[in-house]
Amino acid sequence: MPRAYYLLRALAAAGRNAVPATPAVRKALERGEPLASVALEVLATVRDAEILPRLVADLREGHALNRYYALKRIGDLGVTAQSAVPDLIGLVRGGNAEAAEALGALAARTR
């Protein structure tokens, strides 16, 4: 694994303490780094609402793996991801169990 992977994993584990690193993580994401899913995890962990449009786009148009990671990250965002609820409900109606989990995570984080 490249060193960037371990750095991103450490930032994700740091939670809200990783907020100062978000500009650099956003830049890595914009460049299309191969570790985009881990970068999205970091940004979701620090509840960076700027990633929500990308996550929703992945829900609507991404391939299966991107949709899976988007669902996990939306659940992590909590109240900042409320605008994704209609998309999640549509996926749940289509039988997507991960979307149901994301809705549950959103509900738990917004209480």
C-alpha positions as CSV (number, residue, x, y, z in Angstrom):
1,M,0.0,0.0,0.0
2,P,1.2,3.5,-0.7
3,R,2.0,5.8,2.2
4,A,-0.9,8.0,1.3
5,Y,-3.2,5.2,2.1
6,Y,-1.9,4.9,5.7
7,L,-2.0,8.7,6.1
8,L,-5.6,8.8,5.0
9,R,-6.5,5.9,7.3
10,A,-4.8,7.7,10.2
11,L,-6.8,10.9,9.4
12,A,-10.0,8.9,9.2
13,A,-9.2,7.4,12.6
14,A,-8.5,10.8,14.0
15,G,-12.1,11.9,13.5
16,R,-12.9,15.5,14.1
17,N,-9.2,16.1,14.9
18,A,-8.5,15.7,11.2
19,V,-10.4,18.9,10.3
20,P,-7.2,20.9,9.6
21,A,-6.2,18.4,7.0
22,T,-9.5,18.6,5.0
23,P,-8.2,21.1,2.3
24,A,-5.4,18.7,1.4
25,V,-7.7,15.7,1.4
26,R,-10.2,17.6,-0.8
27,K,-7.3,18.4,-3.3
28,A,-6.4,14.7,-3.4
29,L,-10.0,13.9,-4.1
30,E,-10.2,16.5,-6.9
31,R,-7.1,15.1,-8.6
32,G,-8.8,11.7,-8.8
33,E,-6.3,9.9,-6.5
34,P,-6.7,6.2,-6.6
35,L,-7.5,6.3,-2.9
36,A,-10.6,8.4,-3.4
37,S,-12.8,6.1,-1.3
38,V,-10.5,6.6,1.7
39,A,-10.4,10.3,1.1
40,L,-14.2,10.4,1.1
41,E,-14.1,8.5,4.3
42,V,-11.9,11.1,5.9
43,L,-14.1,13.9,4.7
44,A,-17.2,12.2,5.9
45,T,-15.6,11.5,9.3
46,V,-15.0,15.2,9.8
47,R,-18.5,15.8,8.5
48,D,-17.4,18.0,5.6
49,A,-20.7,18.8,3.9
50,E,-18.9,19.8,0.7
51,I,-18.6,16.2,-0.3
52,L,-22.3,15.5,-0.2
53,P,-22.9,16.4,-3.9
54,R,-20.2,14.0,-5.0
55,L,-21.7,11.2,-2.8
56,V,-25.2,11.8,-4.2
57,A,-23.8,11.7,-7.7
58,D,-22.1,8.4,-6.9
59,L,-25.5,7.1,-5.6
60,R,-27.2,8.1,-8.8
61,E,-24.6,7.3,-11.4
62,G,-21.7,5.5,-9.9
63,H,-20.8,1.8,-10.3
64,A,-21.7,-0.6,-7.6
65,L,-18.6,-0.1,-5.5
66,N,-18.9,3.7,-5.6
67,R,-22.5,3.4,-4.6
68,Y,-21.6,1.2,-1.7
69,Y,-18.9,3.6,-0.4
70,A,-21.2,6.6,-1.0
71,L,-23.9,5.0,1.2
72,K,-21.4,4.3,4.0
73,R,-20.1,7.9,3.9
74,I,-23.6,9.5,3.8
75,G,-24.4,7.6,6.9
76,D,-21.3,9.0,8.5
77,L,-22.3,12.6,7.7
78,G,-25.3,12.7,9.9
79,V,-27.5,15.8,9.8
80,T,-25.4,17.5,7.0
81,A,-26.6,14.7,4.6
82,Q,-30.4,15.3,5.1
83,S,-30.7,16.3,1.4
84,A,-29.7,12.8,0.4
85,V,-32.7,11.2,2.1
86,P,-35.0,11.2,-1.0
87,D,-32.3,9.3,-2.9
88,L,-31.8,6.9,-0.1
89,I,-35.5,6.2,0.2
90,G,-35.6,5.5,-3.6
91,L,-32.8,2.9,-3.2
92,V,-34.5,1.3,-0.2
93,R,-37.7,1.0,-2.2
94,G,-35.6,-0.8,-4.8
95,G,-34.4,-3.3,-2.2
96,N,-31.0,-1.8,-1.4
97,A,-30.1,-3.0,2.1
98,E,-27.1,-0.7,2.4
99,A,-29.4,2.3,1.7
100,A,-31.5,1.2,4.6
101,E,-28.4,1.0,6.8
102,A,-27.4,4.5,5.7
103,L,-30.9,5.9,6.6
104,G,-30.6,4.2,10.0
105,A,-27.2,5.8,10.5
106,L,-28.5,9.2,9.5
107,A,-31.4,8.9,11.9
108,A,-29.1,7.8,14.8
109,R,-26.7,10.7,14.1
110,T,-29.5,13.4,13.9
111,R,-31.0,12.7,17.3
